Amino acid sequence: MELLFISGMSGAGKSVAMDILEDLNYYCVDNMPLKLIPTFFFFF
């Protein structure tokens, strides 16, 4: 399993990158609090 973080400033194209990753069958979550990342990662 791979975990990929996309970050950047407003208007940097994060939503476009997420759309492309979703087309490549990645599961994407936007605006996840840092405390929930371990729970999310171990869920899969």
N, CA, C and O atoms as CSV, one atom per row, in Angstrom:
chain,resi,resn,atom,element,x,y,z
A,1,MET,N,N,0.835,-1.169,0.000
A,1,MET,CA,C,0.000,0.000,0.000
A,1,MET,C,C,0.883,1.236,0.000
A,1,MET,O,O,1.899,1.291,0.693
A,2,GLU,N,N,0.490,2.208,-0.771
A,2,GLU,CA,C,1.216,3.465,-0.851
A,2,GLU,C,C,0.396,4.568,-0.199
A,2,GLU,O,O,-0.831,4.576,-0.292
A,3,LEU,N,N,1.069,5.485,0.450
A,3,LEU,CA,C,0.427,6.658,1.022
A,3,LEU,C,C,1.093,7.867,0.391
A,3,LEU,O,O,2.308,8.039,0.492
A,4,LEU,N,N,0.307,8.690,-0.252
A,4,LEU,CA,C,0.828,9.842,-0.985
A,4,LEU,C,C,0.205,11.101,-0.427
A,4,LEU,O,O,-1.018,11.204,-0.335
A,5,PHE,N,N,1.038,12.063,-0.051
A,5,PHE,CA,C,0.554,13.345,0.442
A,5,PHE,C,C,0.788,14.387,-0.643
A,5,PHE,O,O,1.870,14.467,-1.225
A,6,ILE,N,N,-0.239,15.179,-0.902
A,6,ILE,CA,C,-0.127,16.294,-1.834
A,6,ILE,C,C,-0.367,17.559,-1.030
A,6,ILE,O,O,-1.386,17.686,-0.351
A,7,SER,N,N,0.554,18.478,-1.104
A,7,SER,CA,C,0.382,19.733,-0.383
A,7,SER,C,C,0.791,20.881,-1.287
A,7,SER,O,O,1.480,20.693,-2.290
A,8,GLY,N,N,0.363,22.044,-0.921
A,8,GLY,CA,C,0.711,23.231,-1.681
A,8,GLY,C,C,-0.182,24.386,-1.291
A,8,GLY,O,O,-1.151,24.230,-0.547
A,9,MET,N,N,0.161,25.527,-1.802
A,9,MET,CA,C,-0.607,26.727,-1.503
A,9,MET,C,C,-1.894,26.754,-2.311
A,9,MET,O,O,-2.068,25.989,-3.260
A,10,SER,N,N,-2.786,27.647,-1.919
A,10,SER,CA,C,-4.047,27.806,-2.619
A,10,SER,C,C,-3.789,28.164,-4.082
A,10,SER,O,O,-2.988,29.049,-4.384
A,11,GLY,N,N,-4.475,27.470,-4.979
A,11,GLY,CA,C,-4.314,27.733,-6.409
A,11,GLY,C,C,-3.147,27.012,-7.044
A,11,GLY,O,O,-2.827,27.267,-8.205
A,12,ALA,N,N,-2.497,26.109,-6.306
A,12,ALA,CA,C,-1.314,25.422,-6.824
A,12,ALA,C,C,-1.653,24.197,-7.669
A,12,ALA,O,O,-0.759,23.601,-8.269
A,13,GLY,N,N,-2.934,23.808,-7.727
A,13,GLY,CA,C,-3.317,22.672,-8.553
A,13,GLY,C,C,-3.526,21.382,-7.786
A,13,GLY,O,O,-3.504,20.304,-8.379
A,14,LYS,N,N,-3.727,21.468,-6.486
A,14,LYS,CA,C,-3.936,20.253,-5.688
A,14,LYS,C,C,-5.192,19.513,-6.129
A,14,LYS,O,O,-5.187,18.285,-6.210
A,15,SER,N,N,-6.258,20.234,-6.413
A,15,SER,CA,C,-7.506,19.591,-6.839
A,15,SER,C,C,-7.335,18.901,-8.186
A,15,SER,O,O,-7.896,17.829,-8.413
A,16,VAL,N,N,-6.574,19.502,-9.067
A,16,VAL,CA,C,-6.311,18.886,-10.371
A,16,VAL,C,C,-5.507,17.611,-10.183
A,16,VAL,O,O,-5.782,16.598,-10.826
A,17,ALA,N,N,-4.510,17.657,-9.301
A,17,ALA,CA,C,-3.700,16.465,-9.021
A,17,ALA,C,C,-4.562,15.355,-8.427
A,17,ALA,O,O,-4.401,14.186,-8.775
A,18,MET,N,N,-5.480,15.723,-7.527
A,18,MET,CA,C,-6.365,14.711,-6.939
A,18,MET,C,C,-7.299,14.118,-7.982
A,18,MET,O,O,-7.567,12.916,-7.957
A,19,ASP,N,N,-7.798,14.940,-8.897
A,19,ASP,CA,C,-8.654,14.422,-9.968
A,19,ASP,C,C,-7.909,13.413,-10.835
A,19,ASP,O,O,-8.470,12.387,-11.218
A,20,ILE,N,N,-6.661,13.701,-11.141
A,20,ILE,CA,C,-5.855,12.787,-11.957
A,20,ILE,C,C,-5.602,11.484,-11.198
A,20,ILE,O,O,-5.703,10.401,-11.774
A,21,LEU,N,N,-5.274,11.586,-9.907
A,21,LEU,CA,C,-5.032,10.384,-9.114
A,21,LEU,C,C,-6.292,9.537,-8.983
A,21,LEU,O,O,-6.215,8.309,-9.014
A,22,GLU,N,N,-7.442,10.169,-8.839
A,22,GLU,CA,C,-8.692,9.412,-8.786
A,22,GLU,C,C,-8.933,8.684,-10.100
A,22,GLU,O,O,-9.435,7.560,-10.097
A,23,ASP,N,N,-8.585,9.307,-11.228
A,23,ASP,CA,C,-8.709,8.636,-12.525
A,23,ASP,C,C,-7.784,7.429,-12.621
A,23,ASP,O,O,-8.055,6.493,-13.374
A,24,LEU,N,N,-6.691,7.452,-11.858
A,24,LEU,CA,C,-5.740,6.339,-11.837
A,24,LEU,C,C,-6.068,5.339,-10.730
A,24,LEU,O,O,-5.226,4.520,-10.360
A,25,ASN,N,N,-7.297,5.405,-10.198
A,25,ASN,CA,C,-7.819,4.483,-9.184
A,25,ASN,C,C,-7.178,4.628,-7.809
A,25,ASN,O,O,-7.111,3.660,-7.052
A,26,TYR,N,N,-6.706,5.833,-7.481
A,26,TYR,CA,C,-6.279,6.122,-6.122
A,26,TYR,C,C,-7.500,6.576,-5.335
A,26,TYR,O,O,-8.434,7.140,-5.905
A,27,TYR,N,N,-7.496,6.334,-4.043
A,27,TYR,CA,C,-8.543,6.818,-3.155
A,27,TYR,C,C,-8.035,8.120,-2.547
A,27,TYR,O,O,-6.991,8.136,-1.894
A,28,CYS,N,N,-8.761,9.205,-2.758
A,28,CYS,CA,C,-8.301,10.527,-2.335
A,28,CYS,C,C,-9.211,11.114,-1.269
A,28,CYS,O,O,-10.433,10.971,-1.317
A,29,VAL,N,N,-8.584,11.778,-0.304
A,29,VAL,CA,C,-9.304,12.480,0.754
A,29,VAL,C,C,-8.731,13.885,0.836
A,29,VAL,O,O,-7.515,14.075,0.861
A,30,ASP,N,N,-9.618,14.857,0.876
A,30,ASP,CA,C,-9.195,16.253,0.951
A,30,ASP,C,C,-9.471,16.801,2.345
A,30,ASP,O,O,-10.511,16.509,2.937
A,31,ASN,N,N,-8.550,17.588,2.865
A,31,ASN,CA,C,-8.694,18.267,4.158
A,31,ASN,C,C,-8.861,17.309,5.336
A,31,ASN,O,O,-9.747,17.499,6.169
A,32,MET,N,N,-8.031,16.305,5.407
A,32,MET,CA,C,-8.076,15.374,6.535
A,32,MET,C,C,-7.216,15.925,7.679
A,32,MET,O,O,-6.058,16.284,7.464
A,33,PRO,N,N,-7.778,15.994,8.898
A,33,PRO,CA,C,-6.966,16.426,10.047
A,33,PRO,C,C,-5.808,15.455,10.295
A,33,PRO,O,O,-5.946,14.246,10.111
A,34,LEU,N,N,-4.682,15.997,10.708
A,34,LEU,CA,C,-3.489,15.172,10.914
A,34,LEU,C,C,-3.715,14.049,11.921
A,34,LEU,O,O,-3.133,12.974,11.780
A,35,LYS,N,N,-4.536,14.277,12.917
A,35,LYS,CA,C,-4.774,13.241,13.930
A,35,LYS,C,C,-5.513,12.032,13.365
A,35,LYS,O,O,-5.445,10.949,13.946
A,36,LEU,N,N,-6.212,12.191,12.254
A,36,LEU,CA,C,-6.956,11.077,11.669
A,36,LEU,C,C,-6.148,10.248,10.670
A,36,LEU,O,O,-6.601,9.186,10.242
A,37,ILE,N,N,-4.982,10.712,10.302
A,37,ILE,CA,C,-4.183,9.985,9.303
A,37,ILE,C,C,-3.837,8.566,9.756
A,37,ILE,O,O,-3.993,7.645,8.954
A,38,PRO,N,N,-3.375,8.327,10.993
A,38,PRO,CA,C,-3.099,6.934,11.390
A,38,PRO,C,C,-4.335,6.042,11.318
A,38,PRO,O,O,-4.244,4.889,10.897
A,39,THR,N,N,-5.479,6.564,11.722
A,39,THR,CA,C,-6.714,5.794,11.660
A,39,THR,C,C,-7.061,5.461,10.222
A,39,THR,O,O,-7.438,4.328,9.923
A,40,PHE,N,N,-6.942,6.418,9.343
A,40,PHE,CA,C,-7.232,6.220,7.924
A,40,PHE,C,C,-6.280,5.212,7.288
A,40,PHE,O,O,-6.704,4.341,6.529
A,41,PHE,N,N,-5.000,5.335,7.599
A,41,PHE,CA,C,-3.981,4.480,6.992
A,41,PHE,C,C,-4.162,3.015,7.424
A,41,PHE,O,O,-4.033,2.108,6.602
A,42,PHE,N,N,-4.459,2.786,8.698
A,42,PHE,CA,C,-4.597,1.417,9.191
A,42,PHE,C,C,-5.968,0.816,8.870
A,42,PHE,O,O,-6.185,-0.381,9.060
A,43,PHE,N,N,-6.889,1.652,8.382
A,43,PHE,CA,C,-8.203,1.157,7.978
A,43,PHE,C,C,-8.091,0.274,6.738
A,43,PHE,O,O,-8.851,-0.683,6.585
A,44,PHE,N,N,-7.145,0.593,5.853
A,44,PHE,CA,C,-6.999,-0.170,4.615
A,44,PHE,C,C,-6.027,-1.259,4.839
A,44,PHE,O,O,-5.747,-2.034,3.925
